Amino acid sequence: MEQEPVALGHDVQVIDPDVRGYVYSLVTALGGFNGEDADRYVLGDDALACLREANLVNGDLLPILSIWWENGQKSKHMTRVALACLELLVPLTWPLEYHSQMTVNHHRHTPYLQQAQAQYKRGILKYGGTNLLRAVIRIALPSMAIPRSERESRDEGILKLMLYLIRNIAIISTNARLAAEGEEEEVSRSATIDAFQAQDAFALILTMCSNVGDDFNMQDVVLLEILFHLVKGVNVDKLFMEEDQRKAKRTDELGDLLQKESLVRREYAKNAPTRHGRFGTMIWVKRDDAKVSTVSGQDVLRDDQTTLHKMDQSKKWNKPRPRRKKEDIVQNNNFNMPTHLSASASKNLRTFVEEFLDSGFNPLFTHVRKAIEREAERVLEINSRQFFYTVGWFLEAERARRVSQMKKHTEQGKSAKETEPDSYGLVAGVLNQETFITLNRAMQNSFDSKEWDDLNAQMRCFTQILLTVQEMALSPIEEDQEIAENIQNRIFYERDDAR
């Protein structure tokens, strides 16, 4: 029997009553913004249990963290709720990579997921004036205060969550293929560095790096990742310049680019087709192998040598490009893309780099090198590339810092005798026999397996080591001179053995 159509009215429910009841109960338990005070988030009666089903970062997780930071730190229940928020934020901000197992739908949706993560990052860095990064660090402080021998697996897990979230924030950026709606500056590297400085993330990293061998030996790799994603693509020379020097440098670079563009246009114009080229002369040249080539232009009628010379000029060799495996393409670990920093970000990063060189360089990189050598479970293949690039970058930063200090002393009228030279002991942790063996072995393996990005990072590191040793040999400190001579002998000794 056919049913008569019923007109939609007030008595007809479009949403299923069971679905409506479930949504209402979930919202009531989780909480939300109060109707009377739209700016105030009211926590629900069973928010801790419902957080497992929440998927709104800016709408739920960040407001709850803000409540805990402002007036809930003394409550154990609120602290557990804040920790549950942290557990959800880490996978929601986990970096997305392209790999060979991705389907068409993965490629279609990944850019939009990256855009959503950029919005998450913007909310974490700047949520209503609340220092959420500082709140995340505060969640892990009790676990940090416990001696390593007395820590439980729960404490180690909390430290990992905190560091992984900081690493994710350092990695996330806007997708260049999608409109960012004005978010580029708010989630840029400069904004990240400024937020890390203002919310004590840099102080946390320095503390953990300087004590990585004693209290934080399982956090060395994630600390390396954070450093890599903070400094990759940053020009060291510009970092240690004053603002007026940077402006002059950018002006010179613009002039160089314009000059290169002019040269490229001139080269193209030499062989470019003219407007009346179709009215010119075209001849056939029969070669020895019975093949025919065509050459255009009236100048080819002069003699045979002119004809052959022009035919040679028209030849272009396209270098074959080897096809790389899709799984080898790692978007977030590309260190060849230059990064521009604002004046405030350059100042903050420079301060952090100087403090890291003074206290955290040797402990962290010595510990990471040992983990790479014994192939620890926490070490991934990409971490080796990050290690060598970061070591080379900081060695270059140390040399740039010394040059900057010498310029300041000269401007202040201090002579070389009045200035006490600094020892290179601050970076001695990577200038030893063990590092050279690891570096030589890695370069040979990368060359054999044609891993050019890895080899690039390793060659950068090797170059910076040689430049550092060269400056050590010119140091007025006798101990540095002896160490430099010993290092040079060991380097060439290792190269001979590698052959």
BELZI-V662535 format. One line per field, one symbol per residue. ss: DSSP state (2 for helix, 1 for strand, 0 for the rest). psi: psi as a letter, one per 40 degrees, with the letter a starting at -180 (. if undefined). burial: 1 if it has 16 or more other C-alpha atoms within 10 Angstrom, else 0. A space follows every 50 residues. Layout:
BEGIN
ss: ???
psi: ???
burial: ???
END
This chain:
BEGIN
ss: 00000000000000002222222222222211100000001110002222 22200022222222222222200002222222222222222200000000 00022222222222222222222220100102222222222222200222 00222222222222222222200000000000000000222222222200 22222222220000000002222222222220010222200022222222 22222222222222222222200000222001111100000111110222 20022222222220000000000002220000000000100022222222 22222222202222222222222000000022222222222222222222 22222222222000000000000222222200222222222222222200 0222222222222222222222200002222222222222222222220
psi: hiihihhhadehhdhhddddddddddddddaahiddgeehhhhidfddde ddeiehddddddddddddddfedehdddddddddddddddddehhhihie eiaddddddddddddddddddddddggfehgddddddddeddddehidde iidddddddddddddddddddhiiheeihefeedddeiddddddddddfe dddddddddefdedefeeedddddddddedehehhddddeiidddddddd ddddddddddddddddddddeiiidfdeeaihihhhideeihihhiieee ediddddddddddehhhhhhhihiideehhdefheehihhiidddddddd dddddddddedddddddddddddefidehidddddddddddddddddddd dddddddddddeehidddhhiiieddeeeefiddddddddddddddddef gddddddddddddddddddddddeiehddddddddddddddddddddd.
burial: 00000000000000000000000001111111000000001110001101 10010011011111111110011000011011111111110111110110 00000000011011111111111111100111111110111011000100 00001101111111111111111110000000010111111111111010 11101101111110111111111111111111111101111010010000 00000000000000000000000000000000001000000000110001 00000010011000000000000000000000101000011000111111 01110111111111111110110000001000111111111111111111 10010100000000000000000101101110001100110110010000 0011111111110111011001101000011011001001100100000
END
